[in-house]
Amino acid sequence: MRPMSEFHGHGHGHGHSDGPAPMGPVAAKVVVGLLVAIGIAVLIGVIALWPGKPGVDVEQPFQSAQGGAVVTESGTVTMQNIGDCGSPSAGRVFTGAPLPPPAGAYECQRSIVDIESGPNTGTQTLLEIIPGPGQPDLRVGESIRLSRQTDVNGTTEYSFEDYARGLPVTLIALAFAVVVIAVARWRGFRALVGIVVSFGVLVLFTLPALLDGQPAIPVALVSGAVILYAVLYLAHGVSLRTSSALLGTLASMLVAAILSYATIEMTRLTGLSEEQNTNVQTYIQHVSITGLLLAGFIIGSLGVLNDVTITQAASAFELASLDPDASRRQIFGSAMRVGRDHIASTVYTLVLAYAGGALPLLLLFSVAGRSIQDVLLSDAVAIEIVRSAVGGIALALSVPLTTAIAVMLARPIGAGPSGRAPAITPSRGGRHSK
């Protein structure tokens, strides 16, 4: 039954209503039904791909002398100078002054560090570091992380692990959260919760599943779908507008997965130009490097796809609401004009982001005097080119796809230009002019 507002009396036969554009009931049922079906399939995928092993053995060179994970402790540099090295106290636990080095020892940077956590809290250790490229340049008062290991004789040894970044990173993250919440308010807070959920999915499911030897494409697709469901509905609320963006993003992610597989097979990218991948192949041999590349391509495209699709869905719904007399074709055309601008700006943003990440590699190639063709076709640079191209294609296709879905929901099939079902035409004799 139609609402009473659609039935006009003899004295009020106006051509349209000023109410908001309604949602298409048939299209809405189709979209919601598809999202429910996809959600069930994703849940089944999570159950099927859930890692069966709690973890993998720690491999060399990442393990301690006892074969377990390396333990780190906090410390603060209390003394630093350049002097004779080779002290028996280097790396050992002591109180007071370290033992002197032997006569004629070489010079290096000597740092006394107070140990502030672990079983040796309250004691000190001595770090001897030969200055050079890649070596830490410690300063008095700096907080650092110490690697704690026990040798075969049961003696505890300490070495420099990394700088302590807990406080500055926490402050930067808090500043980010405060600014986002201050500007976007409740929606910004929900977006931050979505970020936490995304990292939770990656840490608790994606990485363990890949370590368990599960196929990369299904793992990446299931992980991406879970992240999209959580992030979009948390940040933008449960609505048909968000659902249209979600369906468009899921379809675009599937396109990105197919393109990623095809391009990696065509270009025969190995990923072995990156040190991390080489270490994975050496120490975690059951994990496929090309699979990791595929998963990286798919998950890496989610952010930019999400940005574009939610904008297109919002544009279509806003245009339908602002102009109740606009047809579906007009709304689609107007939203696509917005989308083309978005594509143009986002594509070069995507390429420049990947190029920025490859700057150190490009610098090394330029020093080596290699031709630009050799540089562009090398495995490391080709990975970034293919990644940019795959992301750009998926991005471009996501715009018309999401826009069409949003227009069908914002302007139902069978509705008149005003977005409502046609009103019953009153008899000509009873019609009054305005």
N, C-alpha and C positions, 0 to 999 in steps of 0.2 A: 504494500500500500504506500502511495506517495504521501509526503508530508502535506499538511493542509496549506502550507505556504505556496505549493505548486498549483493549487486549484484556485483560479481567479473567478471572482463573482462577476456578474454582468456589468457592474459599474466600475471594475478595476482591472481591465484586461491589458496590463503592461507587458512589454516584450521580454523583460528579463528581471531577475531578482538581484539585489545588491549584496546578497549573502556571500560568504567565502566559497571558493571552488571546492566541491565535494570530492571525495576519493572514490575511485571506481571500485564497486564491490566485487565484480568478477575478476578484474586485474589484481585487486588486493588479495583475494583468495588464492589466486595462482601464485603470486609472489610469496605470500606467507607460507603456502603449501610447499613451494620449492625450498624455502629457507628451512622449514621444519625437516623436510626430507634430507637436505644436505647436512643439517645439524645431526640427525640420527646417523647418517653415513660417517660423519666425522667422529662421532662418539664410538662407533664400531671400529673405526680406524685406530683411534687411541687405544682401545682395548687390545686390538690385534697386534699393534706395533709396540705396545708397552714393553720396555726392556725387561728381559727375564733374569738378568744378572745385576747385582747391586753395583758392580763397577769392574774395572780391569786392574791388573797388576801394574804397579808403578814401574815404568821402564827406565833403563839407563838412558841418558844421564840425569834423569829427574829424581832418582831415588837416593836415599841416604846410604851410609855404609852398611846398615842393617837390612837394606832392601825395602824399606818403607818410604813414606813421603817425607820430604825435608821439612823440618820444623823451624819456624822463624820466631825470633824474640825481638822485643823492642830495646833500643839502647840510645844513649845520648853521648855525643863526642865531648869530652871534657879537656882534652889536650891534643894539640896537633903541631908537628914540626917536621923538618927535614933532617934526618940523621942516619946514623949507622943502623943497618938492618941485620936480621938474622938472630934476633933475641929468642932464647928458648921459651919466652913467655908469649910469643906471637900466636894468637888464636887460642891460647889457654886461659883458664880462669885463675885469677890471682887477686890479692888485696895488697894495697901499698904500692910499691914501685916495681916495674917489670925488671926481669933479669937483664944485665947488660949483654950486648951482642959480642961475638968474638972479635979479636983484633983484625984490622984490615978488611972489615966487612964493607959491602957496597952501601950506597946511600939510597934512601927511599923516603916516602911519606910515612911517618909514624903517627898513629892516632890511638889514644887511650879512650876506651868507650865504657861508660857505666852500663851494666846489664840491668834492665828494669823490668824484666818479666821472666817467667820460667823458674826452674829449680835453682838457678844461680843468681837470683835477684839480690842486689846489694853488693855484688862483686864487680870486677872489671876484667876487660880483655884488651889485648893489644893487636891492632890491625897494621900490617905493613904492606903498603901499596906502592908499586913502582909507577911513577907518573907517566902518562902516555895517552894516546887517543883511546877513548872508550873507558878509561879508568876513572873512578869517582875522585873528585877533588873535595875532600871533607873539610869542614870548618867547625871550629869550637861552637858548641851550642846546638848543632844540627841533630835532629832526631832521625835515626836510621833503623833499618831492620837487619837483624843478624841471623845468619843461618847457623843452627845448632845441630851438630852431629856427634856421634860417639864412634871412635875408631875401634879396631879389633881388640885393643887392649883395655877398652872400657873408659878411655880418657875422652872427656868432652872437649870439642873444638868448635870455635866460632869463626865465622868469616862474614865479610860484607855481602848482603843480599840485595838491598835496594834502599832508596830513600823512603822515609816514612811520610806518606801523603794523606794520612787519615783525616787530620784536622782541615787542611786546605780544601781537599776534595769534598768533605762534608759541608763546609761553609759555602762552596760554590753550588753544590746541589741544593742546599737550603735557600740560597739566593734565587736560584732558578725556580724552585717551588713557590717561594713567596711572590715573585713577580707574576708567575702564571696564574696563581690563585687571585692576586690583587686585580689583575686585568680581566681574567675570564671567570672569576668567582667560582660558583659551585661547579660549573662545567669544567673549569680548569682543574679543580680538585679531582673530578672524576677522570679527566684525561691522565692525571698523574697516577691514579689507581690503575688505569689501563696500562701504563708503562710498567708498573710493578708486575702486573699479570703477565705481560709479554715476556719480561725477563724470567719470570717463574716458569713459563712454558718452555723457554729455551733451555733453562738449567735443569728442570726436573724431567722433561720429556725428550726434547730434540737431541741434546747432546748425549744423554744415556742411550737413546735408541740408535743413534749413529755408531756409538761405541759398541753397541751390542750387535752390530753388523746388519741392521735393518736397511732395506733399500732406501736410497736417499730421496727420490722423488716423492713417494708416498709419505715419508716422514716430514718432508718440507711442506707438502700440501696440507697435511693434517695439522701441523704446527701453525702454518699461516692462517688456516681457517679458524682455529681456536682463537688465535690472537685477534683476527678481524672481528669475530663475533663479540669478543669481550671489549675491545677498544672502541668500536663504533657505537655499540649500545651504551657503554658506560659514558663516553664523552658526549654523545649527541642524543641520548634518550631513545626509548623504544617507540618508534613511530614508523609510518609507511615511508616517510621521507628517508629515514635512516635505513630502512629495509631495502629501498631501491638502490641506495648507495652500496649497501653490503652485497646485494646480489650482483651488481655491476663489478664490484671489486673482486668477488670470488671468481666470476667468469674471466676477468682480466688476469687474475693470478693463474688460472688454468692455461690461458693463452701463453703467459710468460713461461710456464713450466714446459709446454710443448716446444716453444721457440728456443728455450735454453738447451733442451736435449738435442734438438736438430742442429743448432749452431755449434755446440761442442763436438758433436759427431762430425760435422762438415769440416770444421777447422782443426780437428784433432788436437785440441788444447789439452795439456797435461797437468798444468798447475805446478809442475816441479820446479819452476823458476822461483818460487817463493820458498824461503827457508822453512817456514812453518809446515808447509805441505810435505817437504822432503823429510822432516822429522816424523811426521805422521806416517809416511810410507815406510820409514825405517823401523820405527818402534811400535806402530799399531798397524800391522800389515793387513789385518782383516777389514780395515776401513778403506773404502774406495776414494781416491783423490778426485776423480772426475765426479763422483757422487757428492763430495763436499763442494765442488765448484757449482754443481747443479743446485744444491740446497742453498748455497750463498746467493746465487742469482735469483732464486725464487723469493726467499725471505727478504733479500735486499730491495726488491721491487715493491714491497708492501707499503712502505711509508709514502712514497710518491703517488702510488695508485690510490691510496686512501685519501690523500689530500685532494686529488683531482675529482674523484667520484663523489665525495661528500659535497664539494663545491657545485658540481653539475646538478646533483639532486636538489640542493637548496635553491639554485638558480631557477630550475624548472618549476618548482613549487611556488616560489615567490612570484614569478611571472604569471603563473596561472591565477594566483590570488589577487594580484594587482590589476589584472585585466580580465574580468570574467567573460568578456565577449571574444577573447582571443581563441582561435582554433588550435587544435593539437599541432598542426603544421606550423603555425605562427610561433607557438611556444617553443617547439623544437628548434626552429630556425634561430630564434633569439637566444636560446640557451647555448646553441652551438657556436654562435658568434662569441659568447663569453668563453666557451670551451676552447676555441681556436687560439684566443689570446693566452689562455692558461697553458695550452700545449706549447706555444712558442716560447713562453718564459720558463716553463718547467724543464723542457728538453735540454736547453743549454745549461740550465742549473744542474741537471743530472750529469751531463758530460763534464762540466767544469769540476764538479765534486769528485768524480773519478779521476780526472786529470790531476787535481790537486793531490790526491793520495799517491799518484805515481810519480810525483816530482823528483824524489830522491833517485828513483830508478832511471828516469830520463836524464838526470844530471850525470849519473855514472856512464850511461851510453854516450853522452856528448863528450865526456872526457876520453872515452875509448876511441873516439873518431869514427864511429860506425855511421853508415849512410842512413838517411831518414827512412828509407824503405826497410832496411834491416831492423831498425828500431821499432817501426810500427808493426812489423810482422813477427817480432819476437814473441815468445809465449807470454811473458809478463805483461807487455803492452797490449797484445792482442786480446788478452783476457779482459782488460778494462774497456777496449773498444767494443768487444762483443757484449759485455755486460751493459754498456751504455746503449747499444743498439737494441738489445732485447728489452731493456727497460723503456726505451723510447717508443718502440712498437706497441708494447702492452699499454703504455700510457696513452698513445694516440687512439688506439682502439677502444679504450675504456670510456672515452668521452662520448661518442655517439651511442654506445651500448647503454651506459648509465642514463644518459639523457632520454633515450627512448623509453626505458623502464619507468623513469620518474614522470614523464609526460603521460604515459598510460595510466598511472596512478592518480595524477593530479587532474586529468581530464578524461573521464571514463568514456569508453566506446558506447555510442548510442545517445550520448548527451548532446544537447544543443550547444551553440557557441558560448552560452553563458556558463556552461559546465554543469547544468542541471538537465534532468530529463525533460522532454518537451511538455509544455503545459497543455491542458485540454482547451481547445479553442472555443471561446464562448460564441454564441449566436451573434451574427452581425448586427442584428437589430438592437441588441442590448449593450453595444460597445459605446463608451464615451471617450472622447478625445481629451488629452491632458490640457 
